Amino acid sequence: MDTAEEIIVGYDGSAGAVPAVRWAARQAAQRNCGLHVVHSTLWPAITHDLGPVPGIEGSGLRRAAEDILAEGVAQVLDAVPGLAVKTTLFYGWPAEHLRTLSSGAALLVVGTRGAGGFMGLLIGSVSLELAATADCPVAVIRGGEHLGGPVVVGVDFDDWELPLRHACDLAALSGTPLRLVHVRKKHRIPRPIPDAATSAQDHVEPRIQALLDSAVQSAHQTIPDLDVQKRSPVGTSIPGSILAEAQDASIIVVGTKGRGLVRGTIGSTAHAVLHHAACPVLLARRPSQGPGESDSSR
């Protein structure tokens, strides 16, 4: 099947990978596209002895890796019985193989293996690396998904069309509302001249309203019957305000606006949301245009 019609999901046998592979299965069924379950093992970097232990049936490191992949398929079929599944077993660093497969794919899905207890960070290194370097949208799946909850998308003045399009698709597929969120930044130190502040606010409000109205119009042009909500909270933290509006969300969609590194960053807002969200997050990545392209256009 053409990879443009394929969802790629990584499965490593961990507890964090289970909701990811099940979410990917539901997405493949809803989109009527192929699902490709991938497992990558690092054992060949440690030992060349991957075969079975003599006299012990079903033993060996290669068999263990095959069993993990089979377990991932079992999770898929438990979530969506009868779904067609393609599988691949790789040897080496998982992020490298998944990044290669992401080129031209419809979606890359990964779980989380973060420690969780350190400063509230809930995402592992492979997921974070792929969020910054994959060539297709990346969905990072963790527990906390509210089935039937709204799809929440952050809308800013800079490049909001792509995340909105993905959010519309997710909301339409799941039959849930779409919630547009634009955060008005609250200044920590009040401005010294009230008249000037009032004048600035008078100019900002119509601009924000125009942005939200434009996003609503675009959403209805994409999905005419979509239930669209719009929110414009005031807060000192943009990601914090988005997360506050997403406490009942099924998924959060954010754009990537990395700066300064070649294919290495996703932007501060996306980074914070990805680390601290309690529900799945989809990063609306654009495909790269060629070797050495900077993320600065995102």
Secondary structure as UniProt FT lines:
FT   HELIX           3..5
FT   STRAND          6..10
FT   TURN            15..16
FT   HELIX           17..31
FT   STRAND          34..41
FT   HELIX           43..45
FT   TURN            54..55
FT   TURN            57..58
FT   HELIX           61..79
FT   TURN            81..82
FT   STRAND          85..91
FT   HELIX           94..102
FT   TURN            103..104
FT   STRAND          107..110
FT   TURN            119..120
FT   HELIX           125..133
FT   STRAND          138..140
FT   TURN            147..148
FT   STRAND          151..154
FT   HELIX           161..174
FT   STRAND          178..181
FT   STRAND          184..185
FT   HELIX           194..222
FT   TURN            224..225
FT   STRAND          228..231
FT   STRAND          234..235
FT   HELIX           238..245
FT   TURN            246..248
FT   STRAND          251..255
FT   TURN            262..263
FT   HELIX           268..276
FT   STRAND          281..284
FT   TURN            291..292
FT   HELIX           295..297
//
